[in-house]
């Protein structure tokens, strides 16, 4: 199948959305699909206000339109609601092309945490954006129920995967990234930003050492406020896996994520998870034997962290091993809405013919 993926989140960004999309694209290609990705690195961009590491494309509509024409996709998926997603959405509606979308980020909550914009306004935009989608993919049953309450329709469950080879218990102490730090090690990995609620972790009175891996706009503020917390900065690949595997508990304080891929990455390394009862953790942790959910706010999270120290690392790894990127890609493939074959061929032939007719005719030389 010829699949066109349009996303405002792509490398070199480092987050769960990018890791999910890049792995799914790789798996789809291994399955034999042709996948074309339209992403910000292919356009002129400007830094997102308050989030300079996120680049937003400018003047994208005509270029995106040309990519549609040159690739002639059989199925179209719009992964994000930014400038590229908006351009692709407009083209699909104008050309009457079916498409699917996915809900990776609790955008209304993120915006409200950063600016005086009411949640209702954010959800109005998100409903408008996703309404024409033939299928809106969401990562958890809880997120699906929440969006249904907000009036979203055409919702389908699409779970995530984890790289069980990279994120492996064998990486514990190899290398020893926590050398000389008092144990137990309580770890958080992710974007250091207000919507991730990292301060709820940083302020906890816990034994041992609290470590935050990642970067973001709130990092300097939290470093100054919580000098006892180790801020290790951005880490990748084998080194990131060593941070996950070497920790004693992974702490996930976010209340705004739709899934939390880092939860599975920690579990895959055998590291149990402590988290609030929020979308993502509430769909993964209960009955998993791989973590503890907090009851209440700060005090509850502290108790969950201490209880998680008692969780079996072997059982935690076994639970995470059930998730695979191949299964995630196959489910994504099944949820797409390809253009019916006869109509697809007729549409792209007509579009090519119109393009030829619109070309300026050569001027006849005067005699």
Helices and strands as residue ranges (DSSP letters): E 2-6, H 16-30, E 34-38, G 40-42, E 45-48, E 51-57, H 61-71, E 75-78, H 83-95, E 100-103, H 107-114, H 119-131, E 136-138, H 141-149, E 155-157, G 169-171, E 185-189, G 194-196, H 199-202, E 209-213, H 219-225, E 230-233, H 237-246, E 249-252, H 261-268, E 273-275, H 281-284, E 291-293, H 298-308, H 313-320, H 325-335, H 341-358
